[in-house]
Amino acid sequence: MEKELLIVMLILLCMSLPFQVRGQDNSEKLQVVDSVDIEKYSGLWYEIARIPNPFQKKCAGNVTAFYELRKDGRLNVVNSCVEKKDTAQVTGIARVVDSKTNAKLEVSFVSLLGWNLFWGDYWIIGLGKNYEYAVVGDPNRKYGWILGREKRLSENIMEKIFSLLKEKGYDPDRFMMTLQE
């Protein structure tokens, strides 16, 4: 039984490798912020907008992300949203992969026997001076989120964020505004 478990774990590890290296060809092209204080970044964030993606396709609104710093330096992650009338929630973990800036993280929402699999890039490419907003993306610019500490950001801040997205090689028109009630 132990040998079979080891074989299953090795297969799963091999299957997760393409996800771990995804985007590394373009990693130098997408610039992240100079520095992130993970303690300040922790807490509740409201999703203001996102590039539509398959893992959030059922989210109708009220999307939030809660980050909690752990003693080991990683972050517990709880994402929630309203799907029709019910609230859906998924928990995961984030780890810093660039300790120089703390702006490059990876997140995983898949765990098997205590091992997190399928890590995805979570790069902080924009951040308000007082952590009032954050812009998150990945090196391939396939995914993107605009987060705020409040349910809505001012028009002035949104213009600044859309300008930043253009500078970073994103098309702001791809972002769908999130309903927050």
N, C-alpha and C positions, 0 to 999 in steps of 0.2 A: 504494500500500500504506500509506503514512504517513497519508493522508487517511482511509482505511478504519479504521485503528487509532484515530485521533482520534475518529471517529464512535462506535466501539464504547466507547471510554473515556467519552465524554459520555453515552451511553445508560446505562452502568453507574453513573455518577455520579448521574444523575437517579433511577435506581432506588434508590439508597442514601439519598437525601434523607429519605424518610419514617422510616427507621430512625434517622437522626441527630437528628431533632426529636422523636422519640417521648418522651412523658412530660413535655414541657416545661410543659404546662398545670398539672400537679400539682407541679412542682419545688419550689415554695415550701412546700408542705405537709409534705414529708418532710424532717425535719431530719437533718443529718449530724453527725458528731463535730466538735469544735472544731478539732482539729489532728491531722494524721498525719505522722509522720516516715517518709518513704518508705524510707529506709535500714533503719530498724527493721522496717518492714512487709515488706521483702524477705525471701526465704528460703522455706522449706517450710511449708505449711499443710496440715492434714488436714481434710477435710470431715466435720463432725460431723452435720450435717443440711442438707436443702435442700427447697425447694418443688419438687415434680416438674416437669420441663420436657422439651420434646421433644429437645433436644440432649444430654441425659444419660440418655435412656430405656434405653439398653443397659448402662449402668453398674451392675454388680451389687455393687460394694463397693470398698474400698481406694482411695477417691477422694482425690487430692492436687492441690494447686496449688503451683507453684514460681514465685516472682517474683524476677527479677534486674534490678537497676538498671543502666541503660545510661548511657553518657557523655552522651547527648543529653537525659537526664532522663526518658525513657520507661522502661518496664519490659518485659523479655521475659517471656512467660508460657508455662508448660508445664503443662497439665492432663493428668492421667492417671487411669485407673481400670481395674478388672478387668471385662472383658466375658466372661462364662462362665468360661473358663480362661485366656484370653489378656489381656495388658495392652494397652490402647489409649491412645494419646497424641495430643494436639493442641497445636500451638504457635501463639502469637499475640503480640500486643503491646498494652500498655496505655499510655494517656496521661492525664496530669492535666489536667482541664478547669477546675478551681477552685484556682488557686495560693495563694489566701488560706488555705485549710484543708488542701489536698491530699487531701481526703476524697471529692471527686467525680472519678471517673475514667471513661474509656470504654475498652472492650476490643474488639478485632477479631481474629477468627480466619480471616478471608478476605482473601487477598492476590492481586492480579493485577498482574503486571509491576512489582512493587515498591510498588504502591499498596494500602494497606489499605482495605477496603470494609466496609460494614455494621457500624458502631460501635454497641455496646450500652452502656447506662448501668451503672456499677458504683460504687455509692455506699456508703461505709463509714458505717454508722449506729450502730455500737456497737464499742467497742474496749477491751480490758482495759488496765489501768494499765501493765502490763509487756508488752503485746502478746501475752498468752497466749491471747487469743481475739479474733475479729473477727466482726461481724455485717454482712453485705453485702446490699444491696437495690437496687431501682430505684424511680423516682418513682411508678410506677403500682402498685407492690406486687405485681406479677405474678411477679417472681422474688425469691428470697431464699436466702441461704446462711449457715450458722453454721460458722465455721472455728476450728480450734484448733492450737496448736503441738504438742500431744500428740494421740494417737489418741482420747482420751476426756477429757471435761471433768467436773469434779465436779458432783454433784447441786446444790450450792449455786450454782455458776456458771450451770448450766442454768436454774435457777429465775430467776436475775437476768436472763438473756438472754430468757426467755419473757416476763417482765414488761416488759422493754424493747420487745420486739416488739409487745406489746399497746399500749404507749404510742405507738408509731410507726404504729399503724393496721394492723398485720399480725395475722392469726389464727394463733397458734402451732400449732394443730391441723393446719394445711396442711403443716407441715414434716414430712418423712419422715426418720427417723434413718438414718444411713449405716453400713453394716457396715464396720468396720475390724478387720482381723486382724493 
